[in-house]
Every structure is written in C-alpha cells, then in structure tokens.
C-alpha cells in the first residue's frame, strides 16, 4: 500500500477546538501542511489571529472562529457556519481544555492543604469539568450532526490522567479526562454505523501554555522529567504524526481507541 495514499488528508474539512496554541495548534499545523482546509476555534482572539495569519502566510488554507467551547449555542453556531463554508465536515479534533493545577502533593513531595480533597474550591471543580468534559460532549454533538450523512473522524484529546491517579495534578482534571475517555468509547459505539470513527489521544505532560504554561518552568518540569524514562517532556511537534494517522485513511478501521503518547511515562521510572 502506498504511504502517500494511506496518510492523505488533503481536502478533508477539519475543525480543531482550542487550536490557537500548544497541542491544538500542532493538530492544525499538520493537517494544513498536508493539504486539509482547517478551521481553528479558540476563545483567545489574539492568539487565534496570530495562528491563522502565520499559517496563511505559509500558503495554507486556514480560517478562525472565536468561540468559547463552554457556550454550547455559540459552539454549535460555529460548527454550523464551518460546515456551510466547506459544504461538509470530515475531521474534528475536540482538543480545547484547561489544566487541573497542582495536586495534593507539592513538587517537594509535601502535602498541599489548599488542594486537599475537602478544601478543593467548588468553582475550580465546576470550571474544569465544564471545559474538559462537558465541552467534549458538546463538540461530539456538534460534529455528529454534520457527519452522519457522509461519515468522518473525531479525535478527542484526553490525557494519561484518564488512566491513573495523580499526585501533582488536581483531582477534577483526573475525573474529567477519565470521563472524556469513556465518552469516546460510548460515542464510538453509537456512531460506528454511520462510518464515524471516534478515538482519543492521551498525552503525558507536554510543554504548552496550559495551566499558565507551568511546565515551561524548568523547576516545575524537573520532577516530571525525572519520572519519564526518556527524561524529557513532550513538545507539540511530537504529537503531529499520531494526529495525522488518526485523521487519515490509514486509521479507517480504528474506533473507540485511546492511544497514549507520553515517552513511556506510564511505564514507570527507569534509569
């Protein structure tokens, strides 16, 4: 089989939520660089404008929609506008999300009373669940409405936090990502008959702007790097190959899967 045909995404109308920076921008870049027309949806208008301008200057077909994924009406409206613009919708990356902040242990291994279960702020729980779980459901709904006739690909960004408990990451994030992972399987089961595949990418720690860019700080990054067999964290470029694969014809018989990309961190510490 010809690799160029297997991984051909040219012409596939694509949406990336939370696509103005980090992992979402990597998704948008790899799709656009390989010939897919891409709509980036993001709440940060300034970052969105910069991303769209940069990709367009490279000759790629990219447009932007300012939308907050927690606003279901606005999100559905943006999907409707995008589907009308392209005449169809082929690939959706449900990527928008926020970090969980610190966990019940500080980076020095001491207990953090402010992040203890009984003290965790209710508004922080509500916000994380809204962005990292409820918005995924709303994005799946919006995508399915436009894909049922012709099929499509939906790829959800979950996390290795969906697979394990965490000490350095807040509990609501773990719960939200685990919920999103199960939602991927449920949606894949329901939508399979319509030739819509639904899969998840589960990154380990990646150096992005999430949680205020905390992993850009070498001091914060150090314990995570220590636990990684590769002794480094992911960079957005590291995720592009997997994203392209799941969006392409090469993955046409894969659905309900969650693929981990973490440099081996879930395997445990090494030398």
N, C-alpha and C positions, 0 to 999 in steps of 0.2 A: 504494500500500500504506500502511496506517495505521501510523504510527510507534509508537503505543502498543501495538499488537499485535505488531509486529516485535520490540520490545525487552521484551516482557512476560516476566518471570521469576517472577511471583507463583506461589506454591505449589510451586516447584521445590526439593526437598530438597537442601540444599547442605552440603558439608564444606569447611572451609578449614584446612589444616595450617599451623602457625606463624602463627596468626591473631590472637594477642593484642596485636600491635603492628605498626607500620610498614605495609608493603605488604599483608601478610596481613590486618591489621585493616581496611584500606581495602577489600579484597575483601569481607570480611564485612559491612562497613557498607553498601556499595552494593547488595549482594544483599538484606540485611534491609530496607533502606529502600525497596526496590521489591517487597516482599511475599514474599520467599523465606524459608522457615524455615531457619535456619543453625546448624550445629554447628561451633564453633571448637575445634580441637585444638591444644594447646600444652603445652610442658614447664614453663613458668613459671606455676605455680598462682596466684600473687598477681596477675600481670598478666592472666591469664585471667579470674579472678573480677571484676576491675575492669571489663574489657571487656564481659563478659556483663551485669553489673549496669547499666552505663551504657546499653547498647543496649536492654535490657528496660525500663528506666525511660522510654525513648522510645516504648514500646509495640510493640517489635519482637520477633519470635519467635526467640529465640536460646538455645542451650544450650552448655555447655562440657564438654570431655573432656580431663583431664590425661593427656598421653601424650608419650613421647619417641619421635620417628619412627625412631630407630636401633634401637629394640626392636621387631622385626618381629612378635613374638607379641602384644605389647601393642597395637601399631598395628592389626593385624588384628582384635583383640578390640574395639577402639573402633569400627572400621568396622562390624563385625557388630552391635554394640549400637545404633549410629546407624541402620542400615538397618532394624533391628527397630522402633525407635522411630517412624520415619516410614512404614514399610511399603514403602520404596523408596529409591533414591539416584539423584538426577538430575544433580547438578553437583559436581565435586570440583576444588578448587584445591590442587595439590601445590606448596605455597609454602615450607614450612619450609626454612631454610638458615642458614648462617653465612658470615661474610666470610673472605676469604683473607689478611687482614692486609697489611702492607707488601710491596712488591715488591723487585726487585733494585736499584732506584734509590730514594734518599731523595727527599723533596719538594724538596730543593735541587738535585736532579739528580746528586748524587754517588752512587757505588756503595755499597750496603749489604752488607758482607761476611756479616752474620748471615743474610741472605736469599738469598745466592748459592746456586745450584743444588746445589753439592756440600756445602753446610753446612745446607741446609734440614732442620729437625727431622723425623724419620720419624713421630713421633707426631702432628705437625701435619698432615702429608700424610694419615695414616690417618683422622684426625678429620674433615677437610674432605671427603674422598671419601665417608666414611660418611654424613655429613649431607646433602651437596649432590648426591650421585649415587645411592648405594645406597638411600637412603631414598625417592628419587623412584621407583626401580624397585619398592620395596615398596608404595608408595602406589598406583602403577598397578595392581599385582597386586590389592590390596585393593579398589580401585574397580571393576576389570573383573569381579570375581566377582559383584558386585551389580548391574552394569549390563547384562550380556549379554542378559538376557531382554527388557528394555524400552528399551535404549539410554541414552545420556547424554552429558555433556560433561565432558572432563577438560582442565584448563588448568594447565600447568606454568610456574613462574617460573624462567626461565633468566637470561641476562644478555648484555649486549653483549660480555662477555668470552668468550662462546661463538663470537664472530665474528672475533676478532682477538687478537693478543698484547698483553700489558700490561707496563708498567714499574713502576707504582706498586701493583700488586696481586700477591699471591703466586701462584706457578705452579700449585699444586694447585687453586686456585679456577678458574683458566682451564681446566684439564683437566676438572674436574668439570662445569662448566657446558657445555663442548663435548660431553661425554658425554651430559649430560641432553638437550641439543638433538637429538642423533642418536637417542636413545632415544624422544623424542617422535615423530619420523618413523617409526621402526620400529613403535611401538605403534599409531600412526595407521593404518599399512598393514594390520596384523594385525586391528585391531578395527573397521575400516570396515564390514565385512559385518554387524556387529551394531548398526549405527547409533550407534556410539560415536565421537564426534569427539575427537581429541587434538591440542591446539595449545599453543604456548608464547608467553609474554610475555617479551620480552628487555629489561629496563630498563637504562638507563645508570645513573650514580650518582644515588641518591636519598638524601635526608636522613632516615635512620631510626636505629634503635638497633643496627643490625648492626655487627659489629666494635667493640662497646663504644660505639657512637654516635660514631665518629671523625669522620664528616662533619658532625656538629653543631658542630665546632670550626672557626671561620672560617679559621684558619691552614691547617688540613688541607684545607679546602674550596677555598681560593683557586686552586691550580693546576688543579683540575678545572673550576672556573668559567671560568678563562682559556681552556681548550681548547674550551669549549662555544660554538657560535655564538649561543646565547641568553644566554650569560654567567650562567647560573644552573643549579642542580641541581634534580632532580625532587622534588616533595613528594607524599606518599601520595595526596592528592586528585587529582593529575594522572593517576593510573592507573585511576581508577574507571570512566571511560567505556569504555575498552578492555576491562576485565574484564566489564562488563555486556554489551557487544556479543558477546564470545565465549561467554558463558553463555546468550545469548538465541536465539530462533528466527531472528534476523537472520543468524546465523553457521552455520545448519544445513548448508550445503554447503562449509564450510571445515574441512579437517582436514590435519594434517601441516605446518601453517604455524607460523612463528616471526615474531612481529610486534615490531619494535623500537620502543621508546618512550624516547627519550634526548635530546630537544631538539635533535637534529641533531649530537650529539657524534661519531658515527661518520662524519659527512661530512668532518670535519676542522675546523681553526681558521678563523675568519672575523675580521672587524674588530671 
